[in-house]
Amino acid sequence: MTRIIIYLGPSLPREEAKYILSSDNKREVIYAPPVKRGDVPQADSEGFDIIGIIDGVFFRESAVSPRELMEVLKTGKKIYGASSMGALRASELDRYGMIGVGKIYQWYRNGTLNSDDEVALSFDSEEFIPISEPLVNIRETIKKATNEDVINQEESETIFKSAKSLYFPERRWDKIIENSKKILGKDLYNFSVFVKNKRVDIKKEDAILLLKKIDEDSK
């Protein structure tokens, strides 16, 4: 039986994840909290064959290191990464065999993104519910709103600068929009409605892609 462990936190609700990838008569799938240093070597020692990294800790505890992932890759175990910490580490270690999935991984790999601040957010440590909005989602939401003529270029740049100026736990759409309104001196009602109904969650999209990839590869 193939044993799979997925490190998942705020990027995707666990029940949605289980709908995509779950245990059956050929594989055991375990969902674990966001990965931290030491977790992956422990998973290796416990006999997991496939390791999927979506979310990981950045600031409160020591982050999973490239070196410890490289050591596990040398054993022949498969490690997949996407969405958040997984995308960041996959962009650093794909040359050593780590499998990167999704747009965020590609953006880190080609240099479009270069800071972990892009995917950082605060979340409830018990339920893993996001409290703030990651910058990478903010970028894509602003881009989509601009392409759909909800906001113009000046408004787009102001909203993004307002978001980027905030420390990551404070990046909430209500605060970003309120600050932008003060700078622009105009109402952003249409954009507020757009965010409520059509905000982009690229981290969630990439997390889903990783689970689908592992599901296909482990059949």
Secondary structure, DSSP 8 states (H G I E B T S, - for coil): -EEEEEE-STTS-HHHHHHHS---SSEEEEEESSB-TTHHHHHHHTT-SEEEE--B-SSSS----HHHHHHHHTTT-EEEE-TTHHHHHHHHHGGGT-EE-SHHHHHHHHTS---GGGT---B-TTT--B-S--HHHHHHHHHHHHHTTSS-HHHHHHHHHHHHTS-GGG--HHHHHHHHHHHHTS--HHHHHHHHHH---HHHHHHHHHHHHHHHHT-
